[in-house]
Amino acid sequence: MRMLFRRHAGSTLGILACLMLFAPLANGQTRFVYNKGQSVSPAFEGWMTNKDGSFTLYFGYMNPNWQEEFDVPVGPENNIQPGGPDQGQPTHFYPRRNPFLFTVQVPKDFGNQELVWTVTTHGKTEKAYGSLKTDYAIDNQIISTEVGGDMGSTADMLRDNVPPEIEVNGSAQRTVKVGEALTLIALAGDPDNYPPRQDGKPQPRHPGEAMDAQNSAVPQKSGAPADVRKLIYTPPNEGVPINPPGLRLSWIVYRGKASGVKFSPAQIETWEDTRAFANSPWAYPFAIPAPPADGKWVTEVKFGEPGTYVLRAVASDSAVFSYENVTVTVTQ
């Protein structure tokens, strides 16, 4: 029995020695998942040159939490300088990665200046520095690659991809009472029908345009693949999710307390929710719904609290995005 004990003791010491030897390696590979408690990191995504010589700077953010969302009003804890504090940034922060969420235009003589977005959550202040450094120059192909657009394609044709067109019916300023349904009607189209839908179903080229066989999502660009792909793409690398192509439109709470806002039907998530079976293009499996036959996305929204809200309609072809805002004043 003693010999048996000694052998076990020796094995235990050996195992402990191995664990100590490889402890730094294990720590270096550790990945933590958080539901709450982490702070938001604003992100500068890059810049593009406009036709008039000015520049557009793109921003997004990373909220490491899977469940906790934040409402940070414009002010000391959510500001962009110089020229701020308000330069159109969100005040509601959804979970996880929300890339290319808004833009700020700067003049052609911006030069070596920096645009700094500061966000404070859980008492921790994080900053994103927007500049015209050459390393941050982007185009539509880079945007698509960053969000896994067109199932992760890096096709050169994505450089010339035309963003969706979007229109919202009615006034950009609305008033509604708490608990009262507000109907939102948004129209969207994909002018170049690229990237093509996987199922070949028609989708509008322009907002409000009737769909027919001429609108089918067969690639129109020279050199585009002619095959029609499966409705649900089975991604490689053991189920790593990739953002499938196809015109889609979702409403999000851009400013205001989202916990009291209810959309019907439930909106496709615009943040990178990679959990299996989530209502997200980045989840597996996920099929992009066919656009409404009349090209109109009709959504009802109700508010649980009074206040001023900014709702944002987000149209995407999986690769690039377009936005339209509606401001809603909610009264008792």
N, C-alpha and C positions, 0 to 999 in steps of 0.2 A: 504493500500500500504506500509506503514511503517513496519507493522508486516511482510509482505512478504519480504521486503528488509532485515529486521533483520534476518529472518530465512535463507535467502540466504547468508548473511554475516557470520552468525554462521557456516553454512555448509562449506563455503569457508575457514574459519579459521580452522575448523576441518580437512579438506582435507590437508591444508598446514601443520598442525601439524603431520599428518600421513606421509606425504611426507618427512618431516624432520626426523621423527623417523626411516623411512626405507631407507633414503638416503645412509647410509654406505653400506647396503645390496645391493642396486641397483648398486652402484659404484663397489662393489666387483664382481658383475656378468656381468659387461659391457664387451662386446667384440667389438673391433674396426676392421674395414676392410680398408686396405690401397691399393691404386693403385700405389703410388709412395711416395718417401720421407723417407722411413725407411732404416736402415742400415742392412747389411748382418751379420749373426752370424754363424761363422764356428762351426762345431760340431764334437766331437770325438765320434764315434759310438761303439767302443769296440775293442777287440783284440782276436786273435786265435794263438795257438801254431802250428808251422810247424814241419814236420817230422824230419828236421835236428836240431831241438832245437831252431831255431830262432823264431821270432814272427812277425805276420802281424797285423798292426794297421789300422783300418778302419776310414775314415773321410767322412763327407758330410757337408751340410750347410742348413741354413734356411734364405731365403730372404722373409721377411714378405709382400713384395709388390706383388700385383697380375699382374701388368703390367710392372713395371720398371725392366730392366735388367742392369747388370753392366759388364764392362770390366776393370779388374784390373791387369795390367801386374805384372809379378814376380818382386819383389823388396821390398822396404821398406813397401809398403802397401799391399803386398801379399807374405808372406815368411814363411818358416818352418825352425825352428832352434831347436837343433843344426844340422849342416851339410848342411844347405841350402845356399841361400834362395830357390832354386828350388829343390823340391822333388816330382815333378810330379803332383802338385795340379792344378786345373782349373784356368783359368784367365777370362773365361766368366761365369757369374752367372745368371742362369735362375730364374724365379719367384718361390716362395714358397719352400716347402721342397724337397731337393734333397739328399736322404740318401745313404750311402754306395757307394759314387761316386768314390773314389780312395783309394788306400792302400799304406802304407809305410812299408817296411820290416826293422826290427831292429834286432841286433845280440842277441844271447842267453845270453850274459852277460849284457844286457841292464839294468837289475836290477831296481833300484828305480828312474831312470832318467825319464824326461818328454820330449816329443816332442811337441813343441808349434807352432801351426799354427795361424798366425796373419793376419787379414784382416781389412783394413780401407776403409769404404765407407761413403759418406756424412760427412766426417770429424770425424767420430766416429770409434774408434779402438776396435775390438772384438777379443778374443783369444779362442782357443780350446786347451785343455791340454791332450795329449795322454800319457797314462801310462799303466803299467801292474798291476794296482790294481785289486784285485780279483773280485770286484763288476762289472768290465767292461769286464770280460770274456764272450765271445759269441760263438754261434754255428749257423749252418744254420737254425735251428728252430727259434732261436731268431731273426735272420735277417728277416725271413719270417713273423714272428709275427709283427715286427716293420713296415713292409710295407703292411700289410694286405694280404699277399700272400695266394693263394689257398682259396680265399673267406674268409679269416680270420681264417683259420683252425689252431689249435694248436697240430695237430697230431704228435706223437713221431717220426713217419717215416720221418718227415721233417728234423730231425737231420742228417740223412744219405742221404738227397737229393743231387744229383750230379748236379753241375751247368752246364748250356749249354756249348757246345763246339762251338767255333767260328773261322772262317778263313776269311780273306779278300784277294781276288784275286789280284795279281799284287804287285807292289812295295809299300813299306811303305812311300816312298818319291815321290811326284808327282809335276809336274809343269803345269800350265795352265794360259791362259790369262784372263783378266777381261772380263766377259760376255760370255766366252766360256764354253760349257757344258763339265763337267768331269763325266764319268760314273764310278760308284762304284759298285762292285759286291761282296756281302758278303754271306757266307754260314754259316749256324748254324744248330745245332742238339741238341736234349735232350737225353743224353745217357740212362737214366733210365725211360724216358717217365713219369716222375712224377714231380709235380702233374699232373693228367690227364686233358686233355681238357674236357670242359663241353659237347661238342657235339660229342665226340668220333671220330672225324675226324683224319686221319693219320697225323703224323708229323715226320720229319727225326730224327733218333737217332744220326747220325753223319753228319758232314758237307759234303754236296755233295752226300749223300746217297739217292738212289731212294726210294720213298715211295710206300708202298703197304699195304695190309691188315695186315701184320705182324707189321707194324709201327703204327697201330691204338692206340689211347691214352687210352687204357684199362689199369687200374692200374696193375703194374707188381710186386709191393712189397707185401710181405706177410702181410695179415691183411688189405690190402687196400680195400675200398668199391668197390663193383663190379658194382654198378649202374652207368649209364651214366646220367650226370646232364644236365639241360636245357642249351640252347645256351646262353641266357641272364639270369643271376641270379638276382632275385628280393631280394635285401638285406633287412634285418630286420631293426628295429629301425627307421621307417619313412624315408627310402631311404638313410640311411648312406652308402656311397659307399665303396665297398670292392673289392680288386684287384683280378679279376678272373684268373684262371690258363690257360696255353697255351703258347707255344713257340712264342715269338715275337722278332723282331729286329728293332732297330731304329738308325738313325744317329743323332748326336748332334754336335754343335760347342763346343769343349772343350776349345780351345784357339783361340782367334781372335775375330774380331768384327762381331757378329752374325747378326746384322741388315742388312748387305749387302749380306748374304748368303741365297740362296733359294734352297731348296730340292724339287725334283719331283720324285715320288708323295710326298705329305705332310707326314711327319713322325709322328708316334704315340708319344705323349709326354712321356718323361721319368721322368718328375717331377710330383708331386702329385697335379694335377689339378682336384679338386673335383667338379667343376661347372657342372651342368647338361648339357649333350649332348656335352661336350668337347671331343676332340680327345685324350682321356686319359683313361688308364685302371682303374683309380680311380674315373672316372665320371660315372654317371648313366643316361641312360642305356649305356652299352658298351659291344660289343662282340669282342673277340680277333679274328682277321682275320685268316683264314686258311693259313698255310705256302704255298709258291709257290710250284707248282707241281714238279719242278725240284730242289727244295731245295735252289734256289739262289734268294736272295733279290737284285734286280737291282734298283739302285737309280741314278738319275742325279743331279748334283749340279752345281750352277753357283755363281760366286763371283762378287760383285759390286765394290770392291776396291782392289787395290794391297796390298800385305802383306804376312805374313806367318801365316797359319792357322793349327790347329790340329783338325781334325774331329775324333770323337769317335763312333765306332759301339757298341751299347749296346744290348746284347742278354739276355733275361730273360725268365724264366718259370713261372713268377709271384712271386716266392719266393726268388730266388737268381739270381745273375747277373754275366756276363762275358763281357770283353771289348777287343777291338782291335783298335789301333790308326793308322791314316794315316796323314802325314804331307804334306800340300799342299802349294807350293810357287806360289803366284799369281802375274803375271807381267802385265804391260800395253799392 
